């Protein structure tokens, strides 16, 4: 589980992460391996274009727990 995500300033979810990326605020983006690629692929591509680190997490439920929420999360990011 990405422990650094627990204690960092973060946003959770695809829309919030896309917003952070377009504003240049995202430092590291976490993507669940079992999330729908239609959701995650555009985010990963934007990360690659911007040189933002992408960390793959085993499951949406694991990423949700790391974000301290009760549901799964496809994407989350640590923001500046």
Secondary structure, DSSP 4 states (H G I P E B T S, - for coil): --HHHHTS-EEESHHHHHHHHHTT-EEEEEEETTS-HHHHHHHHHHHHHHT-EEEEES-HHHHHHHTT-SS--SEEEEE-
